[in-house]
Amino acid sequence: MYPTESILDILVGVDNLHVVTFLDEKRLNYVGFYRLHHPYKKKVVMAQFNNLIELKQTTRLHIIQKGTPLYNDFLKMEHLLATNSHIAKHFSIKKQRLANHNVTIRDYENHKQILFQQLTKQREPKSLLK
């Protein structure tokens, strides 16, 4: 267990999630990305670490099949954060609170996922700011 760190999340869209092969993973390993083995639903997550001793995640690749609801949710979230400064600030504050109050990265990720789902499913973004 270690405290959470700021992590850069990157969306990678693929035509078919099942074509992410051993060779693709091997190539990503060469540049410092390693597959996280966690029961992620309908996505592959690769992480880059600050070093191989502390293992603090610095970057995550969220590899998701294009055209799926999950992929569209990521695009919607990116659009909300890029075009609505109130939503971006709200998300940033909530994410920082999660990082400060969760002991493990798994707790942080679980709570961040709930926040992500709330933001992407919300029809009226202004109601989130109350």
Residue pairs with C-beta under 8 A, 6 or more apart in sequence:
1 103
1 104
2 54
2 55
2 56
2 104
2 105
3 99
3 103
4 98
4 99
4 102
4 104
4 105
4 108
5 50
5 56
5 57
5 58
5 99
6 99
7 57
7 58
7 59
7 60
8 58
8 59
8 60
9 59
9 60
9 62
10 59
10 60
10 61
10 62
11 62
11 64
11 71
11 74
11 75
11 78
12 61
12 62
12 63
12 64
13 64
13 65
13 66
13 71
14 20
14 63
14 64
14 65
14 66
15 65
15 66
16 65
17 42
17 43
17 44
17 63
17 64
17 65
20 44
20 63
25 35
25 46
28 34
28 35
28 46
28 61
32 48
32 49
33 46
33 47
33 48
33 59
33 61
34 46
34 47
34 48
34 49
35 44
35 45
35 46
36 45
36 46
36 47
36 60
38 45
38 106
41 70
42 64
42 65
42 68
42 70
43 62
43 63
43 64
43 70
44 63
45 60
45 61
45 62
45 63
46 60
46 61
46 63
47 57
47 59
47 60
47 61
48 57
48 58
48 59
48 60
49 55
49 56
49 57
49 58
50 56
50 57
50 58
57 105
62 74
64 70
64 71
64 74
65 71
73 116
73 117
73 120
76 120
77 116
77 119
77 120
80 87
80 88
80 119
80 120
80 125
81 87
81 88
81 91
82 88
84 125
86 125
86 126
86 129
87 119
87 125
87 128
87 129
90 128
90 129
91 115
91 119
94 115
95 112
95 115
98 108
98 111
98 112
98 115
99 108
102 108
102 111
118 128
119 125
119 128
122 128
